[in-house]
Amino acid sequence: MEIRQFYDEALAHASYAILSEGKIALVDPRRNPKQYLDFADEKGAEIVSVFETHPHADFVSSHKEWIEKYNLDVYINSQAGVSYQHKGIDHNEEVALGKVRIKALYTPGHSPDHNAYLLIDENGIDEVVFTGDSLFVGDVGRPDLREGAGNIKATRKDLAEMMFDTINTVYKELSDEVIVNPAHGPGSLCGKNMSPDRTSTIGKEKENNWAFQINDKAKFVDSFLDGQPFIPHYFPYDVELNRKGANAFDDAVSAVEVLSKGAVIPTDALIIDVRPENNFKRGHQEKAFNIQLGGESSKFETWLGSTIKPDEKFYLVASNEQEMRRAIERSAKIGYETNIIGATYHLPNELQKDEEVVVDDVKNNPETYNIIDVRNASEYATGAFFPNSKNIPLPELRKRLDEVKDDKPILVHCAGGYRSAVGSSIIESKTNQKVYDLSDAVEEFK
């Protein structure tokens, strides 16, 4: 038997392949199937099944493609109410894979239709539990993402109470030696207090995870609900998309129209420019938003889906063909490839240039700027970098633009520079006032 973890740094998402006797089962696979097919080729094995822990909110799964192109069995909790061909699997039901067995454990709390999957080895020993979004290393999956989404409607309080029961009647009953393989690691918005580790054991979680320490349900619920991070616009959309099943990855990506050189983007269009910040500031189309693609570990998907709503269509602008293709593929990871009207790496001749911030002037005369801090409210609560700043978290900025005063130049900052590039470009698109991005110079003001 072999287990391979596939980790997506950008979404802090872990998926798994379980290999036994030449047969492979996948757990919570991401949208692009290539890495799993490569693993099967490497091992000379056959992928035969997919196990979904629940309809995911933060990424698009490939289960529909595995059904339609590869004729696999897809297992998911029977309460999930999915519309694709599947096999419902409920608490304590088992599926054989080579010499091992995969046993469903009903683990509601993050969602009301959540399964974990317990791997039982050929000797009948509980070996690994794939916990999905119910149990993380150091935390448990937040209970506020499924209000108003999914087949079963439940309040966050209801789900928090379910999670208390899941911890105490399911996970505490497992042996301390059982390995914990969750669907997310640090940086995911599906939890608030995850450890840097990507795997653990039940014993370690019993000892170190806060959720195992509170024995009073009311106190557990209060602690659980407090301080959860923001919910990106795309999360409820992805729940429903995963319940239907998304189109095959390569087909979806190739369907995006690539604009020919000289094609004109309408002046009133929404434009997402994914180029590096410095390139964007040297020249960009008027009113474009600068959501930088960055490297494979950047949070492009998160900020695209937090800034742009699922029903908004946009044009995508990149530096070159390779960057454009990568941006389309990464948009598809959250189901936003269908939002792209057209993609291009050809810029028009008439471009808007941004003025560079003079850091010494900001240090000496901060009162001459309207300063907008686009960090999350929880970050701002730990301390403002400027006494006269106003906190408008980036996910809220577009709907709160009327709170940005334009009686003097506007200075935008975050904690490191990425979000301020997005925020300054959003504000710039709606004002004639000068807008400055403090970018990574913010380090000098912390």
N, C-alpha and C positions, 0 to 999 in steps of 0.2 A: 504494500500500500504506500502511496505517496500523496502528499498534499502540497499544492503550489499556491502561494498567495500572489495575486496581481494587484499592485497598488498604484492608484492614480493620485499623484501628488496634488494636482490642481483641485480636485474635489475631495481629497482626503478619503477616498473610497477604496475599500478592499473587497475584491472578489476572489473566488477560490475554485480550483479544480481538484477533484478527488479521483485518484487513479487506483483501480484494483482489478487485477487479472485482465488487463487490456481494455477495460471499460472506464470511461470518465464521466463524472457528474459535475456540473458547474453550479456554484452557489452565487446568486446575485450578480450575474455577469453584466459588465458595462456594454455600451451600445456597439462598439466596434468589435466584431468577433475574431479579428485576426490573431491576437495573441493566444487565444485558446486553441485555435486551429493549428498554430505553430507548435504549441505544447503537445497536441495530439500527434502531430507529425514527428516531433522529436522523440516521443515515446513509442511510436508505432502503435498507437492506441486509437480507440473510437469513442467519440463523445456521444453519449446515449441519452442523457437527461439533464434537465435544468431544475433547480430548486430555488424558488423565489420566497424570501422571507415575508414580503408584503409589497404592495404597490408603492414604489419609492417616490419621494418628493424631490430629491436633490439631483437626480440624474435619470437618464432614459436607459432602460434595460433593453437587451437584445432578444428577449424571449420570443417575440413574434417571428423574428428572422430565423431563429433556431427551429421553430415549428414549420414555417413555410418552405425554407430552403433545405433543411436537414432532417425534417420529419422526426424531431425529438419529442419526448414526453416532457411537459412542463408541469411541475407540481407547485401548488400554492394553496393556502388555507381556503377552504370552501366558502368562507364568509366574505372573501374579498370582492365578489361580484364582478369578476373580469369577463370581458366579452370575447376573448380569444380562446381557441381550443386548449383545454388544460385538464389536469387531473387534480381534483380536490383532495387534499390530505389534511387530516385533523389529528388532534392530540393522541399520541401513542401509536399512531399508524406507522408502518414501516415499509421501506422499499429496499430490495436487495440490489447491491452493486458488486459484482464479482464475489469476493469472499466476505465483504463487509455489508452492514445494514445501515440505512439512514432512517432515523426515527424522528417524526415530527413532535415538537413540544409547543403547545399553544402558549404564547407569551405576550399577551396584550399589554398595552401601556403606552408605547410610542404610537402605535396604531391599534385599533380594535380588532384587526384581522391578521395579527402578526404570528408567524411561526418561527421558532428556532429549530435547528436540525442537529440532532445528536448522532454522531458517528460511532457505531459499535463495531469493534474489530472482530476478526475471525474466531477469537476465543471468547466472544461474548462480553468483552470489557468495554465500558464507556470510555472512548478515547478522546474525542474532540467535540465541542459544541460550537456550531456556527450560529452566532447570536443575532446576526442582522443588526437592526437598530434598537434592539431591546436592551442589550448589555454591552457597554464599551469597557475599555480598560480605564478604570477610575470613575466611571460615570454610567448613566443610563440614558436611553433615547428620549429626547424632550417630548412632552405630551400635548403640545399646542399646535401641531402642524396639520391635524386632521379635522379640526373644527370646520364644518361646511364642505369637506372634500371626502371622496370615497363612497363606498357602498353603505357603510354604517356610519351614521352621524353620532358623535360623542363629544361632550364638552371636555375641555382640558382637565377639569377637576375629576370627571369620571375616569379619564385615562390615567391620571396620576394615581387614583385609587387602584385601578387595574394593575399598574406597575408595582405598587406595594405588594399586591397579591402574587404577581409573577415572581418577584424577588424571593418572597417568603415560602411559596408553595412549589416553585419549580427549581429555581437556581440554587437555593439553599439545600435542596434535596440531593443535588449532584455531588459526586465524590470530589474531594479537594484536588485530586490529580488530573481531573478533566481539563484539557486545554481550551481556552476561550479564544475563538477567532471571530472578531466583530466585523461589521461592514464598514466601519469608519474609524479614523484615527484623529490625532490632534489637527485642528484647523477646520474640521467639519462643523457646519452650523446645526447639525442634528443633535448636538449635546453642548454642554457649557463648561465642563471641567475634565476633559479627557487627558489621560496620561500621554506622554510622548511615545510610550510603547505601543506596538501594533498587535501584540498578542499577550496573553496572560494565562492564568489558571484560575479555576473556581476558588481554590484555597487562597490565592493572593487577593482575589476580589473580595472574598469574605473578610479578609483582614484589612484591606486598604480602601475599598470602594465605599464612599459615603452612604450609598443606598442600602448597604447591608448593616449599617450601624444604627439606624433609627427603627425602633421597634413599635413606636406609636404611629398609627396610620395618619392621624390628623397632622402630627408634626412632620411626617414624611411628605405629605401633600403640600404643606406650606413651604417647606424647603425646596421641593421639586419645582414648584411653580415660580419661585422667586428668581429674578435675574436671568431669565432665558433671553438669548440673543434675538435680533430682528428676524423676520421671516421674509426672504426674497420673494419678489412678485411671482417668480416662476414655479415656486413649490407646489401650490394647489394645482396648477396646470399640469405639472409632470405626474402628479398622482393620477389624474384622469387619463393622461396619455398612456401611462403604464397599464392602466386598467384595460385600455383598448389594444395596446400594442403598437409600437412605432414601426414605420417602414424600414426595410433593410438599410443598413448604414451606407454602403457604397451607392446604392440607388438614390438615397436621399441627398447625399452630398453632390452627386453628379447632376442632380436635377436643378441645382442652383444656377441661375443664369449668370454667366461671366460677360460683363459689358465690353464691347470692343473699344479700341482707342478712339477718342473723339465723342463717345457717347456723352450726352448731357444729362446730368442729374438735376431734377427740378429744384428750383431755389427754395421751395417750401418743404422739401423732403427732410426726413430724419436721416442723418448720416452718422454712422459709427466708424470712426477712424481708428484703426488698431495699431498704427505706427508708433514707434517709440516717442516718448514725450518731446525730446529735443527736436526730432524731425517734424513733429506736429507743430511745434511753436515757431519753427522757421517758415512755415507756410502750410495753410490748410484751407479747406473750403469753408465759407462762412456758415456759422451755426452748427458746425460738426462737433460731435462729442468724442473726446479722446479716451477711449477705453483700450488701454494698451494690451496687446496680445502677450508680450513677454515670453519667458521660457515655459517649459512644460509644467513647472511647479507654480506659476503665477496663478492668481485667482480671477483670470479673465472670465470664466464661465459664471462665477458667483456675481461679479459686478455687472456683467452684461444682463443677467437675469434679475438683478436687484434694481437696475436703472431703467431697463426697458420692460414694459409689460408684455404679456404673451400675445395680446391682440394688436401690438404695434408693429408696423412694417418699416423696414429701414434699408438703406443702401450701406454696403460695407466697403471701406477703402483701406488698402494695404500698401506697403512699400514695394512689394514685388510679387511675382506669381506664387512663389513658395509660401510666403507669409499669408497671402490671400487664401490659398488652399488650406493651410493650417487653421486659419480663422474660421473658415466654413466648417471644417471638421469639428473644431472645438465648440462652435455654436450648436452643432448637431448633438453634442453630448447632453445638452439640456433641452433638445427638441426645438431649437430656435432657427434651424436652417430654413424652415418654411416662412420665417419672418423676413428673410433677406429677399428684397425685390431684385437686386442685382449687386454683383461684386466686381471690384476693379482695382487695379494697381496703377492706373493711368490718371494723373492729376491734371486739371486744367491749368492754363497759364496764369489766370487771375487767382491769386491766393491771398489769404489774410495772414498777417504776421503778428505774433504776440510779443509784447515788450517784456524784456527781462526784468526780474525783480532786483532791486538794489538792496542787498541784505543790510548794509550799514545804515541805510535810511530807515529800514524797518526797526532796527535796534534803537536808533536815536529818536525816531519820531513815530512810534506805533499808533499814537492818537490821531495821526493824519490819514489812517486807513479804517475802513469798515472791515473788520476781520471776521471771517467765517471759518469756524472749526468744523470739519465734516467727519470727525471721528464719531464712533457710536456714543450714545448717551452714557453708557457705563464707563467708557474710557474718559470722557469729559469729566465725569464725577470724581475721578481720581486726581484731577488737577488741570486747570486751564494753563496754556502756555503764555497767554496774553490776558491781562485783566479786563480788557475791553472787548474780548471776542464774544461772538454769538455762536452757539452750538446748533447746527442743523445737520444731523446725520445724513450721510450721502444717500441712503435709500429713500429719504424723505425730501431731498432737496428739490426735486422738480415740482412737487406739489406745494412747496413752501417758499417758492422764489419771491413771492410778494413780501416776505419778511427780510429780504436782503436790501438794505438801504443803498441808494446809489448817489447820495449827496457828496461823496468823496470816493477816491479810488478804493477798490475792493481787493483784499488780500485773502487768499484761500490756503488753508493748510490742513494736514491730517497728521498721522504719526510717522510716516516714512516717505511719502511723496506720490504713491500710486493713486490713492483716492483723491488727492488734491488736484491731480491732473484731470481726472474725470469731473470733479466738482467745479473747477475754474472754467472748464470748457462749457459746462452746462450754464453757469451764470453768464458767461460771455455771450452765449447765444441769445440772451434775453435782455441785455442792457447795452447802452452806448457808453457807459462809464468804463474807465480802464480797469482791467481785471488782472491781478498778478497771482501767480502760483508760487508759493514758497518752496514747493517741491522738497528735495531732501535736505535743503538748508534748514529745515525745521529742527534738525538735530542740535543746532546752535542755540535753540530757545528752550530746550527741555529742562 
